């Protein structure tokens, strides 16, 4: 029924061409298990994407499908304007093309920094990992979806890059939720605009698949301040890899840079970090350590980073 068991999926458009090229290049380099890669874009962007992205040297299957194909397969208008809500609908509706039984979702502002494998996403060939965490925020918007399903207990956050959707679960969701309540995927997004949590809450509610909870291997920088802070601390890409991450997400709506740039002052920042560690570990600070400690209280490079980026 399906051409593939598992693919990587990304919804994009020409406005994110620079970022999707970076993601595609990283997949070319680090796709150790030769996982197929599928991009979805507007039909008007398809030829451009093939010209800019396809190298003809890929050692994995590379496909481009269109928004219009996905929307049409879901009996939705193909005249949709490119918005973040449209992107969410397409992520939920991609399964209708019957290309893959499972698909792992990345956005254009992600890129890999080390080898990745099928085992990073799939517990077994029939069971994907479910990337989830708890939220204790009483005002979290995720409560809205949990309440929709009349579920009690902890409120979970499923909004993580590299979340893997099952076509079989989504098909069940279509029949037993959307059709039963006369709803569409756009209706769900209007109720609460988090496609990953709609999928995750449905998983919990109807217990259709064994849930293997995990945390994704994506280091996400949500805001410019997060990015500047890590660079101020001297964190390098090699440090991010050593933390267990194989991918970086540079949120395009909030960050100016589309790649993580190693800080030029990394060694100095690590000296500062070591000095703080020794000071707070009860060690008596000698004059040299004290000089370094107080000198580095001046956030010269932090200010530089803010203005440079």
C-alpha positions in Angstrom: 0.0 0.0 0.0 2.8 2.4 0.9 5.9 3.0 -1.2 8.1 3.5 1.9 7.9 2.4 5.5 9.5 5.6 6.8 10.5 9.0 5.3 11.7 12.4 6.4 9.1 15.1 5.5 9.5 18.8 5.3 6.9 21.4 4.3 8.5 24.4 2.7 8.2 27.2 0.2 10.4 29.6 -1.8 10.6 32.1 1.0 12.6 29.4 3.0 14.8 28.3 0.1 18.0 29.3 1.8 17.1 27.3 4.9 15.8 24.3 3.0 19.0 24.2 1.0 20.9 24.0 4.2 18.7 21.2 5.5 19.0 19.3 2.2 22.8 19.6 2.2 23.0 18.3 5.7 20.8 15.3 4.8 23.1 14.6 1.8 26.0 14.5 4.3 24.6 12.7 7.3 21.8 10.4 6.1 23.6 7.2 7.3 20.6 4.9 6.7 19.6 6.5 3.3 16.2 7.5 4.6 14.0 8.9 1.8 13.5 12.6 2.0 10.2 14.2 0.8 9.7 18.0 0.5 6.2 19.5 0.0 6.0 22.9 -1.6 3.5 24.9 -3.7 3.2 23.7 -7.3 4.6 27.0 -8.4 7.8 26.4 -6.5 8.3 22.7 -7.5 10.6 23.4 -10.5 12.7 25.9 -8.6 13.1 23.4 -5.7 14.3 20.7 -8.0 16.7 23.0 -9.7 18.1 24.4 -6.5 18.1 21.2 -4.3 18.5 18.1 -6.4 22.2 17.2 -7.0 21.5 13.9 -8.8 24.2 12.4 -6.5 21.8 11.6 -3.7 22.2 8.0 -2.4 18.7 8.1 -1.1 15.3 8.7 -2.7 14.5 12.4 -3.0 11.0 13.5 -3.9 9.1 16.8 -4.1 5.3 16.8 -3.8 3.0 19.8 -3.9 0.6 21.5 -1.5 -2.1 21.1 -4.1 -1.7 17.3 -4.2 -2.0 17.0 -0.4 -4.9 19.5 -0.1 -6.7 17.8 -3.0 -6.2 14.4 -1.5 -7.9 15.7 1.7 -10.8 17.3 -0.2 -9.6 20.8 0.8 -9.4 23.9 -1.3 -6.1 24.2 -3.3 -6.3 27.9 -3.3 -4.9 28.2 0.3 -2.6 31.1 0.9 0.8 30.1 2.4 0.4 30.6 6.2 1.7 28.7 9.2 -1.8 27.2 9.6 -1.7 25.8 6.0 1.6 24.2 6.9 0.1 22.5 9.9 -2.8 21.2 7.8 -0.4 19.8 5.2 1.7 18.0 7.8 -1.4 16.3 9.1 -2.8 15.5 5.6 0.4 14.3 3.9 -0.5 10.7 4.8 -3.3 10.8 2.2 -0.8 10.5 -0.6 0.0 6.9 0.6 3.7 7.5 0.1 4.9 6.3 3.5 3.5 4.5 6.5 5.5 6.7 8.8 6.9 10.2 8.3 9.2 12.2 10.5 8.7 15.9 10.4 11.3 18.6 10.2 10.9 22.3 9.4 13.1 24.2 6.9 15.0 25.9 9.7 16.5 22.6 11.0 19.7 21.0 9.8 21.7 18.0 10.8 25.1 18.2 12.4 26.0 14.5 12.7 24.9 11.1 11.4 21.3 10.2 11.9 19.7 6.8 11.6 16.3 5.2 11.4 16.7 4.1 15.0 16.6 7.7 16.0 12.9 7.8 15.1 11.7 4.3 15.0 11.6 2.0 18.1 10.8 -0.9 15.8 9.7 -0.9 12.1 6.1 -0.8 13.3 6.4 1.6 16.3 7.9 5.1 16.2 9.2 7.0 19.2 6.7 9.6 20.5 8.6 12.8 21.4 6.8 14.3 24.4 7.4 16.2 27.6 5.2 17.4 30.5 4.1 21.0 31.0 3.1 22.4 34.4 2.0 25.7 33.1 -1.7 26.1 34.2 -2.2 28.6 31.3 -0.7 26.4 28.6 -2.7 26.4 25.4 -2.2 22.6 25.2 -4.9 22.2 27.9 -7.4 23.2 25.2 -6.7 20.1 23.1 -6.6 17.8 26.2 -10.0 19.2 27.2 -11.4 18.6 23.7 -10.7 14.9 24.3 -12.0 15.0 27.9 -8.8 13.6 29.1 -7.5 14.0 32.7 -4.0 13.7 34.0 -0.8 15.4 33.0 -0.7 17.9 30.2 1.8 16.9 27.5 3.8 18.9 25.0 4.2 17.0 21.7 5.5 20.0 19.8 8.9 18.8 19.0 10.8 18.7 15.8 11.4 15.2 14.5 8.0 14.0 15.6 6.9 11.0 13.6 3.4 10.5 12.4 1.7 7.2 11.5 -0.5 7.2 8.4 -2.6 4.5 10.0 -3.2 6.6 13.1 -4.1 9.6 11.0 -6.4 7.5 8.8 -8.2 6.4 12.0 -8.3 10.0 13.2 -9.9 11.0 9.9 -12.6 8.4 10.2 -13.4 8.4 13.9 -12.8 12.0 14.8 -13.1 14.2 11.7 -15.9 12.4 9.9 -17.7 11.5 13.1 -17.8 15.1 14.2 -18.1 16.7 10.8 -14.7 18.4 11.1 -11.6 18.9 9.0 -8.0 19.3 9.8 -8.3 23.1 9.3 -11.2 23.1 11.8 -8.9 21.5 14.4 -6.1 24.0 13.8 -8.7 26.8 14.2 -9.6 25.4 17.6 -6.0 25.2 18.7 -3.1 25.7 16.3 -0.8 22.8 17.3 -0.9 19.9 14.9 1.6 17.8 16.9 -0.6 18.0 20.1 -3.7 17.0 18.1 -1.9 13.9 16.9 -0.4 13.1 20.4 -3.6 13.6 22.3 -5.4 11.3 19.8 -2.7 8.7 20.4 -3.3 8.8 24.2 -7.1 8.9 23.9 -7.6 6.0 21.7 -4.6 3.9 22.6 -4.1 2.6 19.0 -0.3 2.3 19.2 2.2 1.5 21.8 3.7 4.8 23.0 7.4 4.8 23.5 8.1 8.3 25.0 11.5 9.9 24.2 13.1 13.3 23.8 14.2 14.4 20.3 17.8 14.9 19.3 17.2 18.4 18.1 18.8 21.4 19.8 16.2 24.1 19.3 17.0 27.8 19.6 13.6 29.5 20.0 14.8 33.1 20.4 17.9 35.2 19.5 18.6 35.5 23.2 19.0 31.7 23.5 21.4 31.6 20.7 23.5 34.5 22.0 23.6 33.0 25.5 25.0 29.7 24.3 27.6 31.4 22.2 28.4 33.7 25.2 29.0 30.5 27.2 31.4 29.2 24.5 29.2 26.4 23.3 30.4 25.0 19.9 28.7 22.7 17.5 31.0 19.9 18.7 29.7 20.6 22.2 26.1 20.3 21.0 26.9 16.9 19.4 28.5 15.7 22.6 25.3 16.6 24.4 23.6 13.9 22.3 22.0 16.1 19.6 22.3 15.4 15.9 20.3 18.4 14.6 19.9 22.1 15.3 16.8 24.1 14.8 17.2 27.9 14.3 13.7 29.2 14.6 13.2 31.3 11.5 10.6 33.6 13.0 12.9 34.8 15.8 16.5 34.2 14.8 18.5 36.2 12.3 21.1 33.5 11.6 20.1 30.2 9.9 23.1 28.3 11.1 24.8 28.0 14.5 28.1 29.9 14.3 30.9 28.8 16.6 31.8 31.7 19.0 35.2 33.2 18.2 35.8 33.7 21.9 34.9 30.1 22.8 38.2 29.3 24.7 37.9 32.5 26.7 34.3 31.8 27.7 35.3 28.3 28.8 38.0 29.8 31.0 35.3 32.0 32.6 33.1 29.0 33.1 35.8 27.0 34.8 36.6 30.0 37.0 33.0 30.2 38.1 32.9 26.5 38.7 36.0 26.5 41.0 34.7 29.6 42.8 31.3 28.1 43.6 32.8 24.7 44.4 34.4 26.2 47.5 37.9 26.7 46.1 39.8 29.7 47.4 40.3 32.0 44.5 43.9 33.2 43.9 44.5 36.7 42.5 44.7 35.5 38.9 41.4 33.7 39.1 39.7 36.7 40.7 41.0 39.0 38.0 39.6 36.7 35.3 36.3 36.3 37.2 35.7 40.1 37.5 37.1 40.9 34.0 34.5 38.6 32.4 31.6 40.3 34.2 31.8 42.8 31.4 29.5 41.4 28.7 31.4 42.9 25.7 31.0 40.0 23.4 27.3 39.5 24.4 26.6 43.1 23.3 28.6 42.5 20.1 26.6 39.3 19.3 23.3 41.1 19.7 24.3 43.9 17.2 26.2 41.6 14.9 23.3 39.3 14.4 
